[in-house]
Amino acid sequence: MTTPMPSVLHAMERTPLIALDRLRDHLGLHGRLLAKLDLLMPGFSKKDRAARRTIEDARACGDLVKGQTVVELTSGNMGTGLAIVCSIYGHPFVAVMSEGNSEERARMMEALGAEVVRVPQANGSKPGEVSGEDLALVEKAAQQVTLERMAFRADQFCRDSNWKAHFDTTGPEIWDQSCHMVTGFCDFVGSGGTLGGVARYLATKGVPSYAVEPVGAEVLANGDTSCPAHPIQGGGYMMPDLVHLEGAPLVGSLSVTGEEARQGARMLARYEGIFGGFSAGANLRAAIQLLQGDLEGGCVAFVVCDSGLKYLSTDLWENTSEP
């Protein structure tokens, strides 16, 4: 018998792990693809895990006091998770995001009670594509708001709560739900929290992990950095010194184009009924590369990072007659 959960915070774990056997057979792959459906989190993204851990850790150690405002730089997913967690714990929340991110994300945060500060993009930036330069402008604005409000900065790029949330939950869940059969993991790099945490956990089981980056923005791989513009929101910012990946046992890096990510998301929807975003498509395409190469015949897991509902105003779902 199950009982009601005391709050939505308790739903921020144990998402399903789905075998993509229909898609595997369609592509003629040897092995298995496993998709961790964190798009089913209350905030429709994997960032709910880090948001909950960050706030609870800060409250426990006294860094965040009762009623204090929380501020964070976000592409929308961490902000959505923080909006939910802050609402439950009674903290005002201010999300600072680039105007280049999809409007759906801002509207969702506002519906959840957040104040959203939209930061104009850098000169020459393309709507729907947030560059490292754009992110630097958002960071500057977030620092200013934090000082003005005497707020607690959630700081997803630096606080250990981010990667520890995934070390303690996402990694063990993938291992257990796969019946200890997973032989590889890959993840598109934003803050690096998911990849850093899961890689550290799966390494204890002898499972290799790989970073996923956009083609032309392959800074972690020391590869091509000649074309940093891409449509995969939430990452690929060409940040070489990500705190959460320092010392993380990564085996290698994989790269995907924006178009490959787009088509990957469409394949997930068409063949498996999984309505994920750009980064989910990027992760799928990287996992396919692994099954076609180093991990052929193995079992590769990845996270469906967020919901495709957050991209309805973008070109992700235009002209989808063919995935």
LORO-783763 format. One record per atom (N, C-alpha, C, O, CB): residue in one letter; x, y, z negated. Coordinates in steps of 0.1 Angstrom, whole numbers, plus 5000, padded with zeros to 4 digits. Glycine has a CB too. Layout:
N
AXYZ;...
***
This chain:
323
M500849885000;M500050005000;M500950125000;M501950134992;M499050004988;T500650225008;T501350355009;T500550455001;T499350445000;T501650395023;T501250564997;T500550674990;T500950804997;T501850805004;T501050674975;P500150904995;P500351035001;P501751084997;P502151074986;P499251134998;M502451155007;M503651215004;M503351344997;M502351415000;M504551245017;P504251384987;P504051514980;P504151634988;P503651744984;P504951514968;S504951634999;S505051745008;S505551705021;S506051585023;S505951855002;V505551785031;V506051755044;V507551725044;V508051665054;V505651865054;L508251775034;L509651755033;L510051605033;L511051565038;L510251815021;H509151525028;H509351385027;H509151305040;H509451185041;H508451325016;A508651385050;A508551325063;A509751355072;A509751325084;A507251385070;M510751415066;M511951455074;M513051345074;M514251375071;M512551585068;E512651225076;E513551115077;E512850995083;E511550995085;E514051075063;R513550885086;R513050755091;R512150775104;R511150715105;R512150695080;T512650845113;T512050855126;T512250715134;T513250655131;T512550975134;P511450685143;P511550555150;P512850555159;P513250655164;P510350525159;L513350435161;L514350405171;L513750315182;L513250215179;L515650335164;I513850365194;I513050305205;I514050245215;I514950315220;I512150405212;A513750125219;A514550055230;A514050105243;A512850085246;A514549905229;L514850155252;L514450205265;L514650105276;L515350125285;L515250335268;D513949985274;D514149875283;D513549895297;D514149845306;D513649755277;R512449975297;R511850005311;R512850095319;R513050065331;R510550075309;L513450195312;L514350275319;L515650205323;L516150215334;L514650405311;R516050115314;R517250035317;R517049955329;R517949945338;R517649945305;D515949885330;D515649795341;D515449875354;D515949825364;D514349715338;H514849995353;H514650075365;H516050115371;H516250125383;H513850205361;L517050145362;L518350185366;L519250065369;L520350085374;L518950275356;G518849945365;G519749835367;G520949825358;G522049785363;G520149825381;L520849875346;L521949885337;L522149745329;L521149675328;L521749995327;H523349725325;H523649605317;H523849655303;H524849715300;H524849525323;G522949615294;G523049655280;G521749715275;G520749695281;G524149765278;R521749795265;R520549855259;R520850005256;R521950045253;R520049785247;L519750085258;L519650225254;L518750235242;L517550185243;L519250315266;L519150305231;L518250325220;L518150465217;L519150545216;L518850245207;A516850515216;A516650655214;A516050685201;A514950625197;A515650715225;K516650765193;K516250805179;K515250925181;K515751035184;K517450835170;L514050905177;L513051005181;L512851115170;L511851125163;L511650935182;D513851195169;D513751305159;D512951425164;D512651515157;D515151365156;L512451415176;L511351505181;L510051485173;L509151575174;L511151485196;L509951375166;L508751355157;L508851405143;L507951385135;L508551205157;M509951475141;M510051545128;M508951655127;M508451695137;M511451605126;P508651695114;P507651805113;P507951935121;P507051995126;P507551845098;G509251965122;G509652085130;G509952045145;G510452135152;G510752145124;F509651925149;F509851875162;F511351875166;F511651885178;F509151965172;S512251855156;S513651845160;S514451785149;S514051775137;S514251985163;K515651735153;K516651675143;K517151775133;K517551725122;K517751615151;K516951905135;K517552005126;K516752005113;K517252065103;K517452135132;D515551945112;D514851935099;D515651875088;D515651915077;D513551865101;R516451775092;R517251705082;R518351795076;R518451805064;R518051585089;A519051875084;A520051965079;A519452085072;A519952125062;A520852015091;A518252125077;A517552235070;A517152205056;A517452275046;A516352285078;R516652085054;R516152045041;R517452025031;R517352075020;R515451905041;R518451955036;R519651935028;R520352065024;R520752085013;R520651845036;T520352155034;T521052285031;T520352365020;T521052415011;T521052375044;I519052375021;I518252445010;I518352374997;I518552444987;I516852465015;E518152244997;E518152174984;E519552174978;E519652184965;E517652034987;D520552164985;D521952174980;D522152304974;D522752324963;D522952134990;A521752414981;A522052554977;A521252584964;A521752654955;A521652654988;R520052534963;R519252554951;R519852484939;R519852534928;R517752514953;A520352364942;A520852274931;A522152334925;A522352324913;A521152134936;C522952404933;C524252454928;C524052604924;C525052664919;C525352434938;G522952664926;G522752804922;G523152904933;G522953024930;G523452824910;D523552864944;D523852964955;D522653034960;D522653144965;D524552894967;L521452964959;L520253014964;L519253014952;L519052914945;L519552934975;V518853134948;V517953154936;V516553174940;V516153204951;V518453274928;K515653154930;K514253164932;K513853284939;K514153394935;K513453144919;G513053274950;G512553384957;G513453454966;G513053554973;G511953484948;Q514753414967;Q515753484975;Q515453454990;Q515053344994;Q517153444971;T515753554998;T515553545013;T516653455019;T517853465014;T515553685019;V516353375029;V517253295036;V517353355050;V516353385056;V516853145036;V518553365055;V518853405069;V519653305077;V520553245071;V519553545069;E519353285089;E520153195097;E520153235112;E519053275118;E519653055096;L521253225118;L521453225133;L520853095138;L521152985132;L522953245137;T520053095149;T519452975154;T519052985168;T518753095173;T518252945145;S519052875175;S518552865189;S517052835188;S516352845197;S519252765197;G516552805175;G515152785173;G514852655165;G513952655158;G514452775186;N515752555167;N515452425160;N515852435145;N514952395136;N516152315167;M517052475142;M517352495128;M516452595121;M516052575110;M518852535126;G516152695128;G515252795123;G513852745120;G513252775110;G515052915133;T513352655129;T512052595126;T512052505114;T511152515105;T511552515138;G513152425112;G513252345100;G513352425088;G512752395078;G514452255102;L514152535088;L514352625077;L512952695074;L512652715062;L515452725079;A512252735084;A510952795081;A510052705073;A509352755064;A510252835095;I510052575077;I509252485069;I509752465055;I508952475046;I509152345077;V511052435054;V511552415040;V511452535031;V511052525020;V513052375042;C511752655037;C511652775029;C510152805025;C509952855014;C512152895037;S509252765033;S507852785030;S507452695018;S506752745009;S506952755042;I507952575018;I507652485007;I508252524994;I507652514983;I508152345011;Y509452584995;Y510152624983;Y509952764979;Y510552814969;Y511652594984;G509252844987;G508952984983;G510053084986;G510153184979;G508652984969;H510753064997;H511853155001;H511453225014;H511053165024;H513153085003;P511453365014;P511253425027;P512353385037;P513453365032;P511253585025;F512053375049;F513053325059;F513153425071;F512053455077;F512753185064;V514353455075;V514553545087;V515453465097;V516553425094;V515253675083;A514853435108;A515653375119;A516153475129;A515453565133;A514653265126;V517453465132;V518053555142;V518453475154;V519253385153;V519353625135;M517853505165;M518053425177;M518253505190;M517753625190;M516853325179;S518853455200;S519053525213;S517753525221;S516953435220;S520153455221;E517553635228;E516353645237;E516453545248;E515553515255;E516253785243;G517653485250;G517853375260;G517253245257;G517053165266;G519253355263;N516853225244;N516253105240;N514753105243;N514153215245;N516353075225;S514152985245;S512752985249;S511753045239;S511953035227;S512252835252;E510753115244;E509853195236;E509053095227;E508653135216;E508853275245;E508852975231;E508052885223;E508652865209;E507952855199;E507952745230;R510052865209;R510752845196;R510452955187;R510152935175;R512252825198;A510553075192;A510253195183;A508853195178;A508553225167;A510553325191;R507953165187;R506553165183;R506253055172;R505453085163;R505653145195;M506852945173;M506652845163;M507152885150;M506552865140;M507352705168;M508352945150;M508952995137;M508053095131;M507753095119;M510353045139;E507553185139;E506653295134;E505353235128;E504853275118;E506253395145;A504853135135;A503553065130;A503852995116;A502952985108;A503152965140;L505052955114;L505452895101;L505852995090;L506252955080;L506552795104;G505653115093;G505953225083;G507253295084;G507553375076;G505753165070;A508053255094;A509353325095;A509253465102;A508353485109;A510353235103;E510253545098;E510453675106;E511553645116;E512553585112;E510853785096;V511253675128;V512253635139;V512853765145;V512053855150;V511553555150;V514153775144;V514853895150;V515453845163;V516253755163;V515953945140;R514953905174;R515453865187;R516553955192;R516454075191;R514253865198;V517653895195;V518853975199;V519053975214;V519053865220;V520153915192;P519154095220;P519354095235;P520554025239;P521554015232;P519454245240;Q520553965251;Q521653895257;Q522753985261;Q522554105264;Q521253795268;A523953935262;A525154005268;A524854045282;A524153975289;A526453925266;N525554145287;N525454185301;N525854075310;N526854015308;N526254315303;G525054045320;G525353935329;G524753805325;G524853705333;G526753935331;S524253785313;S523753655309;S522353635316;S521653725319;S523553655294;K522053505317;K520853465324;K519853415314;K520153335305;K521153355334;P518553465315;P517553415306;P517453265307;P517453205318;P516153485309;G517353205295;G517253065294;G518552995293;G518652875291;G516553005306;E519653065294;E521053015293;E521753095283;E522153215286;E521753015307;V522053045271;V522653115260;V524153085260;V524552975257;V522053085246;S524953185262;S526453165263;S527053185249;S526453225240;S527053265273;G528353155249;G529153185236;G529153335233;G529153375222;G530553135238;E529153415244;E529153565242;E527753605236;E527753685227;E529353635255;D526753545241;D525353575235;D525353535220;D524853605212;D524253495243;L525953415217;L525953365203;L526653455194;L526353475183;L526453225203;A527753515199;A528553605191;A527753735187;A527853785176;A529853655199;L526853775197;L525953885194;L524953855183;L524653935174;L525253935206;V524453725184;V523453685174;V524153675160;V523553705150;V522853545178;E525353625160;E526153605147;E526353745141;E526153765129;E527553545150;K526653845149;K526853975143;K525554035137;K525554095126;K527354075154;A524454005144;A523154055139;A522753975126;A522254035117;A522054035150;A523053845126;A522753765114;A523553815102;A523053815091;A523053625117;Q524853845104;Q525653905093;Q525054035087;Q524954055075;Q527053925097;Q524554115096;Q524054245092;Q522754225084;Q522554285074;Q523754335105;V521854135089;V520554115082;V520854055069;V520154085059;V519654025091;T521853965068;T522153895055;T522554005045;T522153995033;T523253795057;L523454095049;L523854205040;L522654295036;L522554325024;L524954285046;E521854335045;E520754425042;E519754365033;E519154435024;E520054465055;R519454235034;R518454165026;R519054105013;R518354045005;R517754055034;M520354115011;M521054045000;M520553895000;M520153834990;M520654104987;A520653835012;A520153705015;A521153595013;A522353615013;A519453705028;F520653475013;F521453355014;F521553315028;F520553305035;F520853235005;R522853295033;R523053255047;R523153105048;R524053045042;R524353325053;A522253045055;A522252895056;A523452845064;A523952735060;A520952855064;D523952915073;D525252895080;D525452755084;D526352675079;D526352935070;Q524652705094;Q524652575098;Q526052535104;Q526352415105;Q523652545108;F526852625109;F528052595115;F529252565105;F530252515109;F528552705124;C528952605093;C530052585083;C529652505071;C530552445065;C530452725078;R528452505066;R528152435054;R528052285056;R527452235065;R526752485049;D528752215047;D528852065048;D527551995047;D527351885051;D529752015037;S526552065041;S525152005040;S524651965054;S523951865055;S524252105034;N525152025064;N524651995078;N525151855081;N524251765084;N525252095088;W526451825082;W526851695086;W526551585076;W526251475079;W528351695089;K526551625063;K526251525053;K524751475054;K524451355050;K526451585039;A523851565058;A522451515060;A522451405070;A521651305068;A521551635065;H523251405080;H523251305091;H524051185087;H523751075091;H523751355104;F525051205079;F525851095073;F524951005064;F525050885064;F527051145066;D524151075056;D523251005046;D521950955052;D521350855046;D522951095035;T521551005063;T520250965069;T520250915083;T520050795085;T519251075068;T520650995092;T520550955106;T521450835109;T521050735116;T520951075115;G522750835105;G523650725107;G523150595102;G523050495109;G524950765102;P522850585089;P522350465083;P521050415090;P520850295091;P522150475068;E520150515093;E518950475100;E519150405113;E518550305116;E517950595102;I520050465121;I520350405134;I520950265132;I520650165139;I521350495142;W521850255123;W522550125120;W521550015116;W521449905121;W523650135110;D520650055106;D519649955101;D518649925111;D518249805113;D519050005088;Q518050025118;Q516950005128;Q517449935140;Q516649875147;Q516350145132;S518749935143;S519249865155;S519549715151;S520049645159;S520449925160;C519249685138;C519649545133;C521149525134;C521649415137;C518949435140;H521949635132;H523349635132;H523949595146;H525049545147;H523849535122;M523149625156;M523549585170;M524149705178;M524749675189;M522449525177;V524049825173;V524549935181;V526049935182;V526749895173;V524150075174;T526549955195;T527949955198;T528550085202;T529750095205;T528249845208;G527650195202;G528150325206;G527150425203;G525950395203;G528650325221;F527550555201;F526650665199;F527250785206;F528450805207;F526550695183;C526350875211;C526750995217;C525751105214;C524551075212;C526850985233;D526251235214;D525351345210;D525851475216;D527051505216;D525251355195;F524951555222;F525251685227;F525651775215;F524951775205;F524051745235;V526751845217;V527351925206;V526852065206;V526952145215;V528851925208;G526152095194;G525752235191;G526652285180;G527752325181;G524252245188;S526152265167;S526952295156;S527852185153;S528852205145;S526052325143;G527652065158;G528451945155;G528051865143;G528651765140;G529851985154;G526951915136;G526551845124;G526051705126;G526451615119;G525451925118;T525251685136;T524751545139;T525851455143;T525951345137;T523651545149;L526651495153;L527751415157;L528751385146;L529151275145;L528351475169;G529051485139;G530051475128;G529651375117;G530351295113;G530351605122;G528351385113;G527851305103;G527651155107;G528051065101;G526551355098;V526951135119;V526751005124;V528050935128;V528250815125;V525851005136;A528951005134;A530250945137;A531050895125;A531550785125;A531151045145;R530950975114;R531650935102;R531050815096;R531750725091;R531651045092;Y529750805097;Y529050685091;Y529250565100;Y529650455095;Y527550705090;L529050575113;L529150455122;L530650405123;L530850295126;L528650495136;A531550495121;A532950455121;A533250345110;A534050265111;A533950575119;T532450355099;T532650255088;T532150125092;T532450025086;T531950305075;K531350115103;K530849995109;K531549955121;K531249855128;K529350005112;G532650025125;G533449995137;G532750035150;G533149985160;G533649855137;V531850135149;V531150185161;V531650315166;V531750405158;V529650195158;P532050325178;P532650455184;P531550555187;P530450525190;P533450425196;S531950685186;S531050795189;S531750885198;S532950905199;S530650865176;Y530850955207;Y531351035218;Y530651175217;Y529451175215;Y531150975231;A531351275220;A530751415222;A530251425236;A530751365245;A531851525219;V529151505237;V528551535250;V528651685252;V528151765244;V527151475251;E529251725264;E529351865267;E528851895281;E528751805289;E530851915265;P528552015284;P528152055298;P529352055307;P530452095303;P527352185298;V529152015319;V530152025329;V530552175331;V529652255332;V529751965343;G531852205331;G532252345332;G532452415319;G532852525318;G531352415340;A532052345308;A532152395294;A532752295285;A532252275274;A530852455289;E533752215290;E534252095283;E535452135274;E536552085276;E534651995294;V535152215264;V536252265256;V536752155246;V537952155243;V535752385248;L535852075241;L536351965232;L537151865239;L538051805233;L535151905225;A536851845252;A537651745259;A538951805265;A539651735272;A536751685270;N539151935263;N540252005270;N540151985285;N541151965292;N541551955265;G538951995290;G538651975304;G538352105311;G538852215308;G537551885306;D537452095320;D537052215329;D536252315320;D535152275314;D536252165341;T536652435320;T535952545313;T535652665322;T535552775318;T536752595300;S535652635335;S535552735345;S534052785347;S533852895353;S536052685358;C533152715342;C531752755345;C530852725332;C530152625332;C531152675357;P530952815322;P530252795310;P528752805310;P528152765300;P530852885300;A528252865320;A526752885321;A526052755323;A526452675332;A526352985332;H524952725316;H524252605317;H522852625310;H522752715302;H524952475311;P521852545314;P520552555308;P520252475295;P519152475290;P519552525318;I521252405290;I520952315279;I521052385266;I522052415260;I522052195279;Q519852435261;Q519852515250;Q520152445237;Q519952325235;Q518452575248;G520752515228;G521152465215;G522552415213;G522952355203;G520252355212;G523352435224;G524752385223;G525552415235;G525152495244;G524752235221;G526752355236;G527552385247;G528152525248;G528152585258;G526852355260;Y528452575236;Y528852715234;Y530352735236;Y530852845235;Y528452765221;M531052635240;M532552645241;M533252685229;M534052785229;M532852735253;M532852625218;M533552655205;M534452545201;M534052435198;M532452675193;P535752565203;P536752455201;P536952415186;P537452305184;P538052485207;D536652505177;D537052475163;D535752455154;D535552535145;D537852595157;L534952355158;L533752325150;L534152255137;L534752155137;L532752245159;V533752315126;V534052265113;V533652125111;V534352045105;V533552355102;H532352095115;H531851965112;H532451855120;H532251735117;H530351965116;L533251885130;L533951785138;L535451765134;L536151685139;L533851815153;E535851855125;E537251845120;E537451705112;E536751685102;E537651965111;G538251625118;G538551495111;G537451385115;G537551275110;G538551515097;A536451425123;A535451325127;A536051225136;A536851265145;A534251395133;P535751095135;P536450995143;P535850975156;P535150875159;P536450855135;L535951075165;L535451065179;L536350995188;L537651015187;L535151215184;V535850915196;V536650835205;V536850905218;V537950895225;V535950705208;G535950995222;G536051065235;G534951165237;G534151185229;G536250965246;S534951215249;S533951315253;S533351275267;S534051215275;S534451455254;L532051315269;L531351295282;L530851425286;L530451505278;L530251185280;S530651445299;S530151575304;S528951545313;S528951445321;S531251655311;V527951635313;V526751625321;V526451765327;V526751865321;V525551575314;T525951775339;T525451895344;T524151935339;T523351855334;T525451895360;G523752065340;G522452105337;G521352035344;G520351995339;G522252255339;E521552005357;E520651935365;E520451785360;E519351735360;E520951935380;E521651725357;E521551585352;E520751585339;E519951495337;E522951535350;A520951685330;A520151685318;A518651705320;A517851645314;A520651805309;R518351795330;R516951815334;R516351685339;R515251645335;R516851925345;Q517051615348;Q516551485353;Q516451385342;Q515551295343;Q517351445365;G517351385333;G517351285322;G516151305313;G515451205310;G518551295314;A515751425310;A514551455302;A513351405310;A512351355304;A514451605299;R513351425323;R512151385331;R512051235332;R510951185332;R512251445345;M513151165332;M513151015332;M512650965319;M511850875319;M514550965335;L513051025308;L512550985295;L510950995295;L510350905289;L513151065284;A510451105300;A509051125300;A508351035309;A507350975305;A508751275304;R508851015321;R508150935331;R508150785328;R507150715329;R508850955345;Y509350735324;Y509450585322;Y509250535308;Y508850425306;Y510850545327;E509450625298;E509250585284;E508250655276;E508050625264;E510650585278;G507650765282;G506650835274;G507250925263;G506550955253;G505650745269;I508550955264;I509251035254;I509451175259;I510151195269;I510550965250;F508751275253;F508751415258;F509751495251;F509451575242;F507351475257;G511051475255;G512151545249;G512551675256;G512051705267;G513251455247;G513551745251;G514051865257;G515351835265;G515651725268;G514351965246;F515951945269;F517151945277;F518251855271;F518851775278;F517752085280;S518551875258;S519651805252;S519351655251;S520251575251;S519951855238;A518051615250;A517751475250;A518051415264;A518651305265;A516251455247;G517851495274;G518151445288;G519651435289;G520151345296;G517651545298;A520451535284;A521851525284;A522451405277;A523351335282;A522551655278;N521851375265;N522251255258;N521951125265;N522751035265;N521551255244;L520851115271;L520451005279;L521450985291;L521950875292;L519051015285;R521751085298;R522751075309;R524151035304;R524750955311;R522751205317;A524551085293;A525851045287;A525750895283;A526750825285;A526151135275;A524650855277;A524550715273;A524550625285;A525150515284;A523250695265;I523950665296;I524050585308;I525450575313;I525850465318;I523150655319;Q526250685313;Q527650675317;Q528350575309;Q529150495314;Q528250815315;L528050565296;L528750465287;L528450325291;L529350235291;L528450495272;L527150305294;L526750165298;L527250135312;L527350015315;L525250155298;Q527650235320;Q528150205333;Q529750195332;Q530350175343;Q527750315343;G530250225321;G531750235319;G532250155308;G532150035307;G532150375318;D532750225298;D533450165287;D532650065278;D533149975273;D534050265278;L531350095277;L530450015269;L529449935277;L528349905272;L529650105259;E529749895289;E528849815297;E528549685289;E529449615284;E529549775311;G527249655289;G526749535282;G526549555268;G526049465261;G527749425284;G526849685263;G526649715249;G525249765245;G524349755253;G527649805244;C525249835234;C523949895229;C524250035224;C524850055214;C523349805217;V523850135232;V524250275230;V523050355225;V521950355230;V524750345243;A523250425213;A522150505207;A522450645209;A523550695210;A522050465192;F521350725210;F521450875210;F520150925204;F519250855201;F521650925225;V520251055201;V519151125194;V518351205204;V518951275213;V519651215183;V517051195204;V516151285211;V515951405202;V515151405193;V514751215215;C516751505205;C517051615195;C515751695192;C515551735181;C518051705200;D514951725203;D513751805200;D512751775211;D512951695220;D514151955200;S511551845209;S510451815218;S510451905231;S510852015231;S509151845210;G509951845241;G509851915254;G508752025253;G508752105262;G509451815265;L507952025243;L506952135241;L507652265239;L507052375241;L506052105229;K508952265235;K509652385232;K510252445245;K510952545244;K510752365222;Y509952385256;Y510552425269;Y509552455280;Y509852455292;Y511552325274;L508252465276;L507252485287;L507352605295;L506852615306;L505852475280;S508052715289;S508252835296;S509452835305;S509752935312;S508252955287;T510252725304;T511452715313;T511152625325;T510052585327;T512652645304;D512252605333;D512052525345;D512152375343;D512152295352;D513052565356;L512252335330;L512452195327;L511352105333;L511551995338;L512552165312;W510052155332;W508952075336;W508252125349;W507152095352;W507952075325;E509052205357;E508552255370;E508752145380;E509752075380;E509152385374;N507752125389;N507952025400;N508351895396;N509451845400;N508952085410;T507551835387;T507951705381;T507351585388;T507151475383;T507551705367;S506951605401;S506351485408;S507351375409;S506951255410;S505851535422;E508651405410;E509651305410;E510651335399;E511251445398;E510351295424;P510851235389;P511851255378;P513251255383;P514151275375;P511651155367;
***
